[in-house]
């Protein structure tokens, strides 16, 4: 049985990530903690990983079938002492206004895990009880086992809010975070990642007034369910295919499962850093993940060996697969605040950082007949970007988008030869054929 607990919020911006990371960091000092994030998020999982020293996982019921989601949960936490699941948005907020799909509540019910509700109690006392009561009564099948009060101004405020919540709702208050507690700076895609912000010690101090031992007790009260511990990935013998993966501050947004799926399919992954001047390694495939090329465009543009390397590999029929920031790198240029930076030129298309937000949004798409990886295959993922790509007339696309925006008029996956660039972050476990298809295309 896996001890598990969900840290959910009454909405966005109530401190879920900072509190979750602080609790994980504190617990990790004496036990093995497995972090999870509900929904399609790359940044929060990085804080979990920094706090626990283990890869954090996304539990997303839109992208993953229930059996696969439960398998991923069981496989990744089987050797941990406790699983901490950070929610997304408000506890009940999901894909639709009244359904469960994509919500933290659905994951809590799917895993039969108790919930600790994080409440922004700024200027609230008795009203905090009303908030907790409403959340508890909306869906009694969600077990709200405790409350953490954030934005507390002092001892008197805490005493009043705690008495109100515990007396009027019967839900235990497990602790509080002061109004002047540590916060985390943000940039346009979310919180600044922990390698750019030495804040984990501060986050641990921030949760010093939370009863960690009681959280462990509540987590151990989760029902005795046996989750599958077998690998969720399709496994193949080593194929000899080498996949180069840029991994630095410009290219850092990958689902861990995508990289693991490629390895399980028989590929050898070779990591390198374009913004630190490293050339493209010898490889058969390049997987260009998302990230922040707009923040590091000068360094990318100056790395001629990298840009010429991926363009030459593409022209020679090698596989280039780019997601979001990777798509921008595959274009001819990237414009940022009026300055144009040369990119690889795989696609004769220009890209522009617009500061206009697209997403976060779920994507449902189907591979076109031209798709050299997944023709006619249904895929699910998400998109989130502040840029536009301007494709040339007559461009080919790999995906017809049924839900989401894509690149142009409901199409995504700009294609040329065996190169594909997409705004969609596809999750490998939503389409088990993805990784084997890349390996097969590289060995044709």
N, C-alpha and C positions, 0 to 999 in steps of 0.2 A: 504494500500500500504506500502511495506517495503522499506525504504531507503537503498540503497545498492551500493557498489562500489567494483571493483576488483583492487587489487594492483598486477600488473604483472611486470615481468622482461624481459629484452632483452636476458637473459640467466641465468644459474645457477651462484651463487656467486656474484650477483650484490647488495646484501643487502636486499632482500625481507623480510626475517624473522625479522631481527633487526628493519627495518623501520616499518613493519607492527605491531610488538609488541609495539614499541614506540608510534605509532599513537593510537593503541588500549588503551594503558595505559593512555595516555593524555586525550582521549575522555571519558574514563570510569570515570574520575573524576566528570563529570557532566551529563552523560547520560548512558543508558544501551546499551552496545556494544556486538553484537554476532559475534564471530570469526568463520571463515571457512578456510579450507585449501584444495586446489585442489590437488587431487591425494592421494596415500596411504602413508601418513606420520604420525608418532606418535610423533615425537619430537617437530616439529613446533607448533602443536596444544597445547602442554603443555605450551609453551610460551604465546599463546593466552589466555589459561585458567588462567595463573598466572596474566596476564595483565587485564583481564576483570572480573574475578571471576565467569565465566560461562563456562560450557563444550563447547569446540570447536568441530566442525564437519568436517569430510572429505567429499568433494563433488567429487566423482570419477565416470566418465561416462563409464569406462570399467566395474567396478563392479556393478554399480547401473543403473537400467533402468531409462529413463528420468522422468517418472511419479513418481517413488519412490524418485529420487534425488530431484525433485521439492517439493514433500511432506515433505521430511526431512528438506529442507531449510525453508519451510513455518512453519512447526511445531516448529522448534527450534528457530526461530527468531520472532515469532508472537508478543511476549511481549517485544521486544527490540526496541530501537530508531533507530539503524543503524546496518547494517550488513557489516562487513569488510571481504572480501574474498581474502586471499593470494594465489597467483598463484603458479605454479610449473614450474621449468626449464624456458625456454623462452616462451613467450606468445603463440607461435604457435606450440611448440613442444609437440607431443603426441605419440600415439602408432605406427604410421607409419610416413614416411617422408613427405607425402603430405596430409594425412587425418586430420580430426579434433579430432577424438576419443582420449580421455584421455588428451586433451590439455586445457590450461587455456582459450584459445579463445572460445572453444566449450561451456564451462561453462558460460562465459560472454554472449554469444549469447543465450544460453538456458534460462538464468535468465534475459536477456535483461538489463544488468548492464553496466554502463560506466566503462571505464578502465583508470587507472592511470599507466603510463609506467615508471618504474624505470630504469634509464640508468647509467651505470658505465661510467662517463665522464672523467676519469683520462686521462690527456693529450689530451682531445678532446675539440674543440670549434665549428668550423663550421661542423666538422665531426659528432658531436652530432646531428646536424640537419639532416644529411644524414641518420643516424640510425633511428631517429624518423619518418622521411618521408618514409623510407622503410617499417617500421612496420605499418604505417597508410595506405599505399597504397596496401599492400599485400592482405588485406581483408577489404574492406570498410564497411562491415556490422558489424565489430568490432569498437565500438565508443571509440577511444582514446581521452579522454577529458582533459588530463593533463599529465605533466611530472614531475618527481622528479629526480634531478641530484645528483648522489652520487660521492664520491671521488673528491670533489672540493678542490683545493689547497689554494684558497683564494679569496678575493673580485674581483680582476681583472679577474681571471679565470671564476668566476661565471658570471660576467657581460658579458663577451664575449660569453660564451656558451648559456646563457639565451637569449641574443639578436639574436644569430644565430637560435636557435630553434624556438622562437616565430615569427621572421621575415620570415624565409624560410619555415616554416611548418604550421604556424597559430595555433599551439598547445600551450596552456598556460603552463608556467613553474610554478609549485606550491611551489617550494622551493628546498632546497639543503641540503646535508649532507657533512660535511667536511671530508677531507682525514684522519684526525687524530681522527675521531669520534669513539665512542665505538664499539667494535666488540665482538663476542662471541667465546670462545674456543670450539674446537670440539674433539670428540672421534670417534671410528671407525664406529659407526652407524649414526653419524651426530653431531649436536650441543649438548653440555652438557646441560642437562635439568635444568630448573630454580631452582629446589630445591638444585642443586649443584653449583649454580652460582647466587649470589645476584647482578643482573645486570639490573633489570627493571628500577630502578631510572636513571641509566646511559643511558638506551635506550630512556627514555622519554626526557632527556636532549639532546640526539643526534638529535631528530627531532624538536628542538625548532625553527629552521629556515624554517619549513614547514608550510604552511598556512592551519591549521586544519579547520578553519571556511569555507574556500573555498572547502575543501574536503567534508564537510558536505553538502554544497550547491550542489555540483556535484552529490553526492549520492542521494539527494532528487529529482534530475531531472530524475531518472530512471523511466521508463514507469510504468503506473498504472496497475499492474498485480495482480490478486488475487491468492495467493498460498494456497493450502489446509493446514489447521492448525490441522487436526485430527492426532492422533497418527499413525505412520507408522508400529507399531508392532502388531503382532497377540496377542490378549489378552485372558487370561484364569483366572479362579478363582484360589485362593491360593491352592496349591497342597500339602503343607507340606514338599516338597523337599527342603533340605538345600544344597546350593552349596558353598563350601569354595573357596575363591579367594585370593591367595597371592598378596599382594600389598605393594611393597617397591622398593628400588633401583635395586634389582635383577629381580623383576617381576613387570614391570611397563608399558609394551607396550600392551595395550588393545584398541580396538575400543570401545568408549563409548556405541555405539549402540549394541554391543554384550552383554554387561552387562545389558543394559536396556531391550534388547529382552528376556533375561533369567528371569528378574524380571516380565516382562509383561506376560510371559508364566506361571507364578505362583510360581516361585522359590523364596526362601529367600536367599539372598547373605550374606555370612559371611566373612569379610575381616581379614587378619592376616599377620604378617611379619616373614617369616622364618629366614631372616638374623639377626633379633633382638631376636632370640631364641624362638619365639612363636611356640607352638606345633600345629599340625593339629586340627582344631576345630571339634566337632562332626558334621558329614555331610554325605550326600548320594553321592555327586559328588564333584570332585575337578577340577577346571578350572585353569590350569597352563598357564599363559600368557607368552609372550615374555619379553625380557629385557636383563639383563647383568649378567647372572650367572657366566660367565667367570671372571668378576671383583670381584665377591663375593663368589667364590668357597670354600674357607676355612670356611667361616661362614655357608654356606649351608651344607658342609660335616660334620661340628661339630654339626649340629642340628639333632641328631639321632631321636628324637621324630617325627620331620617332615618327614624325609625320610622313617623311618619305618612305620609311619602312612599311607602314601600314598601307600607304597608297600602292607601293610596288607589290606587296603581297596580294592586295585586292586585284591588281591588274594581271597578276600571274595566276589568278583563279583560287587563291587562298580564301579562307572563311574569315570575314570580319563581321562581328555581331555587336552592335552598339545600342545602348539604352540611354535615352534622355541626354545627359551630358556626353555620352559616347556618340550619340547621333550628331550633336553639334560639332564634335571633333571630326566627323566624317564629311562635313560640308566644306565648301571652298573657303569660307571666311566666317568669322564670328564678330559681329559689331556690338560694342559696348559703349554706351554714352557717346556715340559719334565716332569712336575710334574703331577701325577695322583691323582684325588680327587674322593672318593667314592660317588656315587649318589644313587638313590633309588633302582636300580636293577629291576624295573618292567620289562624292556626289557633286555635280555641277550646280549646287544650290547654296544660297547664302542663308546664314542664321543670324538672329538678332536677339540680344538680351533686352527685353521690353519692360521689365518690372511689372508687367501685368500678370496677375496670378491665374494659373490654370490648374484647378484641382485644389486639394487632393480629391481624386474621383476614381471610383472603380471602373474598370474597363472589361468589357466582354467583346471578343472579336473572333472571327473565323479566318483561317488561312485561305488566301486566294489560290487559284490554280497555278499562278506564277511563283508561289512561295516555294523556294527550293528546300525548305526545312519541314514545314507543316502544312502542306496543301490540304484544304478542307477540314483541318483540325480546329476544334473549338478551344480557345484559350481564355484565361482570366488573369488579370493583373491590376495595376493601378498606375495613374499618371499624376504628376505634380511638377510643374515647371513655371518659370518666368521668362520664357523665350518663345520665339516663333521661327519656323523653318519655311523658306520660300522655295518650293520645288519648281523645276522647269516643267513646262507643258510636255506631256507625253511620258512623264516619269512612271515607273512601275512600282507597285506596292505589294507588300506581302500579306496585309491584313485588311479585311473589311470590318469596320468597327460598328457594332450594334449598340454598345453603351460606352460613352466616352467621346472625346473630341478627336484624338489622333493628330495627324499632321495636316491633312487637307481634305475637306469635304467628305468626312467620314472614312478616310483611308489612313492607314498607318503602315509602318514597316517599309520605308523608302528602300528600293532595291536596285542593284546594279551588279551584274555577274553573280558572284556568291557573297556579296556584301549586303547586309541589311541593317538599317538604323531605324529605331522606333522610339517614340515617347513612352511606350508602355513598359513598365517593369513587370515582366511576366514572372510568375512564381513557378519554379520547376515542378513542385508537387501538385500544381493545378493542371499540369500537362506533362505527365511522365515521359512522353515521347520526345520532349524538347532536347534533353541532353544526349540521348542516343542518336537523335537526328543530326545533331552537330557533328558527332563523331563519325557517323556514316557519310555525311557530306564531305568531310575532310579526307576520307579514305577512298572516295570514288575515283 
